[in-house]
Amino acid sequence: MLLAAAMVACAKWAYQFGQRPYLPDPKASDLPMGTIDAAVLSLLGLLVAFVFSNAYSRYEIRRQLVVDEVNAIDTAYVCIDLLPAALTCT
């Protein structure tokens, strides 16, 4: 309940914050925004690279487990063919 109330309060604050008029700061042109943008975007790219790397490694592990299971099933099937008919399960 507390989480829902906090979410509603944050949404209301964000709405009011977005409705206020934009007043440009005359000193803002002196800030090196290109450098800040580049740093933020490079960190975002690094984060995306780590996420895709983790997803790819999980995919490869899952694929290898499927291949191992198929090989085990195939080996069991070949071994069953080698048993005489009297020893097989009915």
Sequence and secondary structure as in RCSB ss.txt:
>XXXX:A:sequence
MLLAAAMVACAKWAYQFGQRPYLPDPKASDLPMGTIDAAVLSLLGLLVAFVFSNAYSRYEIRRQLVVDEVNAIDT
AYVCIDLLPAALTCT
>XXXX:A:secstr
 HHHHHHHHHHHHHHHHHHS     GGGGGS HHHHHHHHHHHHHHHHHHHHHHHHHHHHHHHHHHHHHHHHHHH
HHHHHHHS GGGS  
